[in-house]
Amino acid sequence: MKNFSKLLLTLLAISFAVPMLAQQELSPCGTQMGISPWLQDFQRRIHEASRNDEVLYLPLQVHVVGTDNGAGYFSRKGVLDAFCTLNEDFEQANIQFFLPNPINYIDNSDYYDHDYDQGYDMMSENNYPSIINCYIVDSPAGNCGYFFPGVDGIALARGCVQPNDHTWAHEVGHYLSLPHPFSGWEGVEDHDYDMPAPNAWGGDAVEKLDGSNCAFAGDGFCDTAPDYLNYRWSCNSSFTSNVQQTDPNGETFVSDGSLFMSYSNPSCKSTFSPDQIAAMRANVEEVRSYLLSDPPVLEDIAVADVDEVNVVYPTSDDLVETSTITIEWEPVPNATHYILQINPFNIFSIIFEEMIVEGSSATVSDLRPDETYYWRVRPFNPYETCTDFTGSNSFSTGNVVSTNQLREDEFIEVYPNPVVSGVLNLNMKVQNTQEASWRLVDGAGAVLQQSQLSLSNTQQQFEIPMAQLPAGMYFLQLILDDRQIMRKVVIQ
């Protein structure tokens, strides 16, 4: 352990440097699309578009790609943080995304750092039907991200989907029909912005400041200002470009960096224009109606904000020596899943073990003896990922073996479960004759009942009274000579 501090500092330096390096080396966007025929038609009738406040809920599938040997995955915490930012970015549009399926992990080095042909193959092979498919890789064809219309998928660089980045919103904007505000300038190089722009590039009209051609030039939206900047640029305190441009009439202007669809730096971006929002909502309703999902009951998706969880097992007083244990905690209201992080030190900047579990327990393997472990959880559900981790809990490995694993020829049954009759039956068989005990604890870990048992290596049955207990979740702990075994019990 003497070199651990040096190693930790090195890992921290690498973890903070990678996103910054990715932003510097990757181009902002590799989406190759103009203004679709559908969007051109919609822009001609944009003033007739419905602009209601109904929230549209759209399913999204996250695919996380690693190398052939399973290295380089974007973290589970990172996925939830980035997904939270995506939903916050689309809140103004009354569009929200949810995660109906677990993260799909793909081990393929060709897809981890791919070109467009490999990206096409990746999406063709792995896309889920009737859902927005998003792939988080290391380098998507040298870009921070791109939308591939031909196969209908989105690729994102892991270094460009940090919590305060808006690449994901930018690419989903493309998916829902939006072009860049500088549409038509994508291939222009070495333009002298002090000189008036031509009236057209490659047959596409260049947008003028006076708005006279805004309906068919540039991105076709009249509520987005002209923009000719087709490279990553920084904004000033007014969130506009420092580079002044000149339109075909000789009028000068600066670009709006607040638009998600621009190429401004992430710190500049904050909005879609009203017409862009109208187009995205219409695209969902007219082109991608298969994405529309029934809205959830808001009271059922609001995850309770908790600083701590009530630990069921193991508590800080429990010593465990087995290499595999089951950690259990009291459920957090409305949480269906949890990120569980486990470290051999009470710092979570670098994570040694991380998993997503469904329900409020998880089995952890390969624990070292004579070690203190710290763990914390982050509750979430498919609609709500903007949650925080709880404070850390701890346990130590020691001399008492504690496990939920049964040995050969052993069994333990608790029934009926859920309990409806007021009596819980414990039917069991263990290998050795021994004195044992059981105790019933509630979700907060308080012992409600306990008793001694004399066990033999034959099948035995015991009755545990439950009639005086309120409905809820409880835990039956069986303490043997060499183990502790736990079963979850529900009273209806």
N, C-alpha and C positions, 0 to 999 in steps of 0.2 A: 504493500500500500504506500510505500514511501514516495513512489513516482506518480501517485494518483493525482495530486494537485496539479502537477505539470501537465499530465494527460488531459485533465478536465479543462484547463485553460486553453490548451491546443484545440480541443473539440469545440469549445465555445467560440473561439476565433473563427474556426471553419464554418460553424453553423450560421454565424452572422454575416460572413463574407459571401457565401454562396448566392443568396438572393440578389445582392448588389451586383455581383459579377454577372449574373444571368441578365439583369436589366441592361447592363452596359454592352454585352456581347450580342444579344438577340435583337432583331428588328421588332418594331412594335406590333405588327400584324401581318400575317401572310394571306389573309383572305383575298381571293381573286374573284370578285363579283362586281358587276355594275349595278344598274338599277333594273330590277326585274320587270317583265311585262305587267305582272300583277301590281307592283308598286306604282308604275307609271299610270295604270288605270285608276288606282286608288287616289293618287295625287290629283287627278282630274276631278274627283268627286269628294275631295277631302273635307269640304265644308258641310257635306251631308253626313259625315261620319258620326256615329253614336259616341258620346263621351260621358258615359255613366261612371258611377263610383263603385260598381260591383267588383269585388276582388276575384281575379281569375287565378285558379290554382293549377299549376302545371307540373307533371311528374318529370323528374330528372334522374338519370343514372350516372353515377360516378364510377369511372374505371381508373384505377391507379396502376401504372405500368412500371415495372422494375426490369432489371437485367435478367439474363438467362438463369442466373443463380439466385434470384430473388432479392438482390440488393438495390438500393437507391429509391425505395418507395417514398413518396410524399407521406408525411405523418398523418395519422388519423386526426389528431388535434388540428393540424393544418387544413385538412379537408373541411372540418366543421367551421373553423374560423373563416375560411374563404367562402364557404356556402352562406354563412351569416352575412358577410359583406355583400354577396350577390343579392340576397333578399332585401337588404337595406337599400341597395342601389335601385331596385325595382319597386320599392314601396310607393314611390311617388307616382308610378304607373298603375298602381293597384294590380300588380302582377306578383304572385308569390310562387316559389318553387318548393317542392317537397321530395323526399327521398323514399320511394316505396320499397326499394330493395337494398340489401347490404352492398357495400363497396365491392366491386369486382376487381380482383387482383390478377394481373397478367404479367407473366415472366417471359420477356422477349426483348433481347438487346437491340434487335433491328427496329422495334417499335419505340424503345426507350429513347433512342436518338435517331430520328428517322427523316427521310425525305418525303416528298408528296406521294410518290408511288407506294412507299411503305405505309404511309399514313392512310392511304386509300385501302390497302389490304387490311390494316389494323381495324378500321371501322367496318369494313365489309364482313370480316370474320367475327366481330364481337358486338356489333350494335344490337341492343335490345329493341324489339318492335314497339311502336306507338309511345315513344318516350324521347326526351332530349338526351342524347348520349354525349358525355363529356369525358375526355381522356386526359389525365394529368401525367405528363412524361417529363423527361429531362430537357430535350430540345425538339420541338415540333417544326421540323424543316427550317431551323435557324430563326424561328420567330418566338415572340412571347405567346402567341396563339394564332389560330386560324379556324374559320368555319369552312368546311368542305361541302359545297352544295351538292356535288355529284353523288355523295354517299350519305349526306345529311348528318354529319358528326362534327364535333368541336374538339380541337386539340389545344392543350394549355401547357405552358412550361411551368414546372414546379417552382422556379424562382420568380415567376410573375403572377402567382396567385397567393401572395401574402395578404394578411388581414386588411391592409389599407391600400391594396392595389385594386384596380378596376378592369383588368384585362378580361376577367370572366364576364362582366357586364357588357363590355365592348363586343365580345364574340357572340354572346347570346343576342345582342342587338342585331348583329349580322344575320343570325339564325332566324330572327323574326322580321327580316326584310330590310333593315336599315343599312344604307351605304355610308361611307365616310363623308363628312361635310366637304372635304376637298375632292369629291368624286370627279374623275377626269384628269386629275393631276398625279395619279399613282406612278406612272412611268416617266414623269418629267424630271430631268436632271439639269443641274447647273443653270437654273433660271435666275436672271438678274431681277430681283424683286423691286429695285428702284425704277425699272423700266415698265411701261404699261404692258399688261398681259395681252396676248393675242385674243381675238374674239372667239377662237376655238382651238382646242387641242385634239388632234385625231378625229375630227368630226363632231366632237362634243363641245357644246357652247360653254364658254367661261362665264361664271356668274359675276354680275356687276353689283356694285355697292348700292345703286339706286333702286334695286329690286325689280327692275323692268323685265328681267328674264329669269327671275328666281323660280318660277314654276317648272322650267324645263332645263335649267342650267345647274351645275354643281350637283348637290344631292336632291334637288327637286323640292325641298322644303323651304317655304318663304319665311319661316320663323327661325331659321338658322342663318347666321351671318356668313358672307363669303369667307372662304378659307382656301389658301393655296399651299399650305405647309404639309408636305408629305413625308416628314421625318419627325423623330422624337424631338420635342422642343419644350423649353421651360417657360413658365408664365411669370408675370409680375404680381404685385399685390392686388391688382384688379382682375386677376385670373385671365388676362389677355396676353397675347404674344408680344415679345419685345421686338420682333421682326415686323416692320411695316411693309405692306404689300401695295401694289398699284394695279387697279383694275383696267379693263380695256378703254375706259373713258378717261383715264389719268387720275381717277380718284384714289386716295390712299386710305388704308384701313388696317386694323389688326385683327387677328383671329381670336375666336372665343375658346379659351382653354377649359371652360367649365363643362363642355359637352363630353359625355362618355365616349362618343364616336370619333372624337378628334384624336390627334397623335400627341397631345400635350402630356406632360409628366403626370403620374398618378395623383400627386398632391394638388393638381389643378382641377381635377374632374369632380363633378358633383351632380350632374343633371342630364336628363333627356329633355328635349323641347316638347311643348304640348302636341305639335304635329307629329313628331317622332313617336310619342306615346300613342296617339290615335292610330298610327300606322301599325305599330306592334300589336295592339289589341285587335285591330281588324284582321291582321294576318292570322292571329290565333283563331278567331271566330270564322273566317272565310276559307283559310287554307289549311290550318292545322287544328281543326275542331276535334280531331281524335285525341288531342292533349287535354281537353277540358275535363275537369274532374269535379265531383261534388265537393262543395266547400265543407271544411270541418266545423265542428262546434268549437268556437273559440275557447270556451271554458275547459274544453277537453285537451287542448294543445298547449296551454300556458304552463310551462314547467316551473314549479315552485323554486324560488331563489333561496338556496340553503348554503350556509357557511360550513356546516358539518353534517355528516350522516351519522345516524345511530348504528354503531358497529354491533353486529350479532356475534361474529367470530372471524378471526381471532382478535381478541382485545389485546391491549398492551400488557395485560397481566398473564396472557396465555403464552406458554412456551411450546414450540413445535420443533420436531426434529426430522420429520419426514420430508422428502424432497418434493412432495406434492400435497397441497392443501386446497381446501375450498374456502375462499373469502366470502363472507356474507354481510350484508348491511340492510338496514331498513329501507324499503322503497321510497323514492322521492315522488310526490304527487305528480301525475301526468307524464312521468318519465317512462319510456319503454326500453331505452337503451342507455348504456353508460360507457364512457371511455375509462378504463382502469389503467393507471400508471403505477409502476412499482420500481423503486430504486433502493440501492443499498446505502443511500444517504438522503438527507432531508432537503435536497435541492433538485428541482425538476426542470432545469434548463437543458440538460441532456437526459434523455430517457433511455433506460436500459430495458424496460419491458413495458409494452403498451398493447392493449387489446380493446376491441369493442365487444361488449357482451349484451345479450338480450336478457332482461331480468336483473335482479339485484344480487347475483352471486357469480363467482368465476373461479375456475380451478387453475391453479398456478403450479408449475412444475420446475424442477431443477433448482430448488433452493439450496443454498450452501449452509452447512452446520455452523453454529456459533456466530450468527450474523443477526444484525437488526435490520429489518426491512421497513421502508416507509411507503405508503400507498395513498392514493387519492382517487376520486371518481368525478366525472363530469356527466351529469344527467342530461339527456336530450330525447327528442322523439323525431319522427320523420319531418315534422313541420317546424320545429323549434330547435335550432342549434346555437342560438346566441346565448349560451349559458356559460357559467364559470365553473372551474374546478372547486371542489370542497377543500377544506383544510386537510392536512395530511394526518393519517393514522399510522400506527406502527405495531409490529410484533417481532418477537425474537425467536430464533431457533434455539432449542435447548434439549432437555432430556426426556420430555414427555412426547410420545408419538401421538399426533392428532390427525385423523384422516376420516374421510367418508367412504373409503374403499373397504369393501368386504373381501375376505379371503375365500379360498376354495371351500365349497360345501357350507358356507355361511349364508344366512339371509336375515333380513329385517324387514318387516311389513308393518305399516301403521294404517289402520282403516277403522271406520270409513273416513275418507279424506277428500272433500270437506266433511267435517263432523256435523251431523244434524241430530243425533240421538242423545247427545250429552255424555257419551262414553267413547273414549278412543281406545282401540285394541292395539296392543303391541305384541306381534307374533314374531318370534325370533329363534335363531339357532346360532351358537358360536362354537368355536373349536374346543375351548378349554373350560373346565369347571372353575368358576371364580366368583368372588364377590364383586358386585357392580352397583351402579346407582343410575338414576335418571333424574333429570330436572327439566321443567317446562319454563321457558323464558319468553317474554314478549319482545316486540320489535325494538324496544329500547334497551334490551339486555337484562331486564329485571327478572329475578327468579320468582315464579308464581307458585310452583309446586315442586317437590322433590321427594324421592324415596329410595330405599335400598332394595337391591335385587340379589338373589342367589341363583346363579346361572350354571347350567350343566351343558354338556355337548349334545343334548337332545332338544327337539322342538319344544318351546314353551310359549305360553300366552299370558299376558297381563292386561288388566283393565286400568285405565287412567281416567278419573272423573273430570269432565269438562263442563258440566251443566252450569256452573256459576260464573263462567267466563263470558265476556261480551264477544260479539262477532269480530273477527279480525284474523291477522296472521300471527302465528306463534312458531316456536322452534323447540323440538324435543331433542335434548342432548343426552346421549347414552354414554356414561363414563365407565369404561372397562379398565382392566389392570394396565393394559399397554396402549390403549387408544381412546379417543373420543369420537363418537359418530353422531351426526346431526341429521334430523329430518324436519322438513318444513310441514307445518300443520295449519289448516284453515278451518275456522269455525264460522258457520253460516247462521 
